[in-house]
Amino acid sequence: MDDLERYVRDRDAREPGFAELARAAERRQAFAQDLAKRRRERGISQTQVAAAMRTSPAIVSRLESGSDLRLSTLEKYLAALGYELKLTAAARTKHRAARRSRSTQAKRQ
C-alpha cells in the first residue's frame, strides 16, 4: 500500500465518503486524459480546440487536466473534436445519504 492509499483509507475512516470522492477524482482524471489523447490522435492542438470553443487555450488545458468543469464547456470541447455529449445516470449500490444518516445516528448514541 502506498502513501496515497494509506492517506485515503485513514481519512475515510475519519470522514466516511472521502474514499468515494477520491475515486471520483481519479475517474475524472482518467476521463480528461482520454479526452486529451483523442484530441492528439485527431491532430488537433489545444489552441485549435479553444478557437472552436470560442474560449482560451487555458480553459482547454484545465479541462484536460481533470479539473472540475461545466457540462456546457465539456459539450463545446467534444463538439470541437467532432463528438456529441450524451449523459446517463446510474444508481449507486450504496447511497451516500444512507451512509451519512447511519454515521449521524452513531454520533448521537
C-alpha positions as CSV (number, residue, x, y, z in Angstrom):
1,M,0.0,0.0,0.0
2,D,1.4,3.4,-1.0
3,D,1.2,6.6,0.9
4,L,-1.7,8.0,-1.0
5,E,-3.8,4.8,-0.5
6,R,-3.0,4.9,3.2
7,Y,-4.0,8.6,3.4
8,V,-7.3,7.9,1.7
9,R,-8.0,4.9,3.9
10,D,-7.2,6.8,7.1
11,R,-9.2,9.9,6.1
12,D,-12.1,7.8,5.0
13,A,-12.1,6.3,8.5
14,R,-12.5,9.8,10.0
15,E,-14.7,11.1,7.2
16,P,-16.9,8.4,5.7
17,G,-17.3,9.0,2.0
18,F,-13.9,10.5,1.4
19,A,-12.6,7.4,-0.4
20,E,-15.5,7.7,-2.9
21,L,-14.6,11.3,-3.5
22,A,-11.0,10.3,-4.2
23,R,-12.2,7.5,-6.6
24,A,-14.4,10.1,-8.4
25,A,-11.5,12.4,-8.8
26,E,-9.4,9.5,-10.2
27,R,-12.3,8.8,-12.7
28,R,-12.4,12.5,-13.8
29,Q,-8.6,12.5,-14.2
30,A,-8.7,9.3,-16.4
31,F,-11.6,10.8,-18.4
32,A,-9.6,14.0,-19.0
33,Q,-6.5,12.1,-20.1
34,D,-8.7,10.2,-22.6
35,L,-10.1,13.4,-24.0
36,A,-6.6,14.8,-24.5
37,K,-5.5,11.5,-26.2
38,R,-8.4,11.7,-28.6
39,R,-7.6,15.3,-29.4
40,R,-3.9,14.4,-30.1
41,E,-5.0,11.4,-32.2
42,R,-7.0,13.7,-34.4
43,G,-4.0,16.0,-34.8
44,I,-5.8,19.0,-33.2
45,S,-4.0,21.4,-30.9
46,Q,-5.4,22.9,-27.7
47,T,-5.3,26.3,-29.4
48,Q,-7.5,25.0,-32.3
49,V,-9.9,23.4,-29.9
50,A,-10.0,26.7,-27.9
51,A,-10.8,28.7,-31.1
52,A,-13.6,26.3,-32.0
53,M,-15.0,26.7,-28.5
54,R,-14.5,30.4,-28.5
55,T,-12.5,30.3,-25.4
56,S,-8.9,30.4,-24.3
57,P,-6.3,27.6,-24.5
58,A,-6.0,27.8,-20.7
59,I,-9.6,26.6,-20.4
60,V,-8.8,23.6,-22.7
61,S,-5.7,22.9,-20.7
62,R,-7.7,23.0,-17.4
63,L,-10.4,20.7,-18.9
64,E,-7.7,18.2,-20.0
65,S,-6.1,18.3,-16.6
66,G,-9.2,16.8,-15.0
67,S,-10.3,19.9,-13.0
68,D,-14.0,20.4,-12.3
69,L,-15.8,21.9,-15.2
70,R,-19.2,22.8,-16.5
71,L,-21.1,20.4,-18.7
72,S,-21.5,23.2,-21.3
73,T,-17.7,23.5,-21.5
74,L,-17.4,19.8,-22.0
75,E,-20.1,19.8,-24.6
76,K,-18.2,22.5,-26.6
77,Y,-14.9,20.7,-26.2
78,L,-16.4,17.5,-27.6
79,A,-18.1,19.3,-30.4
80,A,-14.7,20.8,-31.4
81,L,-13.4,17.2,-31.7
82,G,-16.5,16.0,-33.6
83,Y,-18.2,14.3,-30.8
84,E,-21.7,14.7,-29.2
85,L,-22.1,14.6,-25.4
86,K,-24.6,12.0,-24.2
87,L,-25.3,11.7,-20.5
88,T,-26.6,8.8,-18.4
89,A,-27.1,8.4,-14.7
90,A,-26.8,5.1,-12.9
91,A,-27.8,4.3,-9.3
92,R,-25.1,3.6,-6.9
93,T,-25.3,0.4,-4.9
94,K,-24.7,2.4,-1.7
95,H,-26.4,5.7,-1.5
96,R,-24.3,8.5,0.2
97,A,-27.3,9.9,2.1
98,A,-27.9,6.5,3.7
99,R,-24.2,6.4,4.9
100,R,-24.5,9.9,6.3
101,S,-27.6,9.1,8.3
102,R,-26.0,6.0,9.8
103,S,-22.9,7.9,10.8
104,T,-25.1,10.7,12.2
105,Q,-27.1,8.2,14.2
106,A,-23.9,6.6,15.6
107,K,-22.6,10.0,16.8
108,R,-25.9,10.7,18.6
109,Q,-25.8,7.4,20.6
